[in-house]
Amino acid sequence: MSQEPVSIIGASGALGFGLAVRLGQAGIPVVIGSRDAGRAAEAAEQAAAAVPSGTFTGLANEEAAAANELVILSVPFRSQSETLTNLKTVLKEGQLVVDATVPLAAAVSGKATRMLGVWQGSAAQQAQEMVPAGVRVISSLHTVSASKLKDLDHQLDEDVLTCGDAKADKERFAALIEQIPGLRSVDCGKLEMARLTESLTPLLIGINIRHKTHAGIKISGLTH
């Protein structure tokens, strides 16, 4: 089983924090990153209170991104470009960035059930264009409910849809995320497919509003 440590940029936010506590509960050392080091330290303390057995460290984004080879980017779309620009000097060749960004229209005061057009095709492809040479990007975590992740008493049972150009990168991430009971990573193809998986977020937001739930996605017919 993978015990590779992970840095989560934006882990003081809902999705990032939910991932942090779930991974920490699974025994994965987690570095929590935030633009403000004090906020990161506070989030790490909250995570430790929720999961006393976990290992959590709170650092400013730059230090967090440099701390581990596997980095999850969990920030709003309006912050993605600025965050990656600030990380250009610390991200290094060989690191794997898992982009969970969704270009929701809410980033420009629009509806959360609508998508923005991204010149590169998807937020993940924009991220790949922005990171330094040798840093690889995969796209994932767009359909998992932040509130369900944070609720450690809730038993998860859903798939995580992952896109990326290298099979080894997707397998490496799967080895991490499948340490969380009830989550399964499904290889959805090349990074260019992220434009489709990212668009499932506003679809699920609409479903959740309409049915007052926190829906997820499960792909049937797979043996794994």
Steps between C-alpha positions, in 0.01 A plus 500: 500500500614853420613707796640776279464837675292762325474878498155652453503858375179667611436253781352771718206488257215248513616240246866524595428467871269203442774328301755582769304340785406193295858442384630567849255246636643250250850557637627729224717791624336822376646848456224760496572805286334840507588849377525595868732286712295575811186373332683187391620436855147550632361254243769247598397534864134447408591194294704358789206554733272311260755223439736470801684211335581706189814694412422854387728797436383849405721712272473790258423381147856538374648293781221243476547455124873444545454251783376197304519343155120461483301825514123541486378840380162568658426869446213692337546566129538872564811420706654232278710724277632717783578196714693321227686820412612528863610135501709514182823548690442209740339230286771279354550237232356163593220631719143395430225759536142377534275783383152504655409843362166556328438809280157578647326818394480585871862615462366808320179537705307267270308184580674204658306275261675649196852464362741762374683446174873438546726574205714191560187278516485436874631629830737203516645576158546860609685372807726281285585804289588703811715259702876482439641257244522148636208542742211274396131574551205265531137596555277346768270545803227702327203287604570421867294695753710716731243469779498120471878491516505717810234287672719215620194302612369488144587182308615597152407290196588676176751536222766762445538578129861559404649631174865523405745434220714245687349175631766479770395838641136392521599173667715688749208723593263202517733334750460808719131582467388139533643500852177684582239225553217521248688695232616345173702678235381443143736572210304723262769549238728783395516841666289646219205302638505724808271744319230234537571387856526860624157573355347231722544730800234755395276210395525351849450841661173532311395148601587570862300823506201336334497187715651642821778243513875457444513277193811321379584288197552124470603336173337159454643201319861535617678206662723728710 
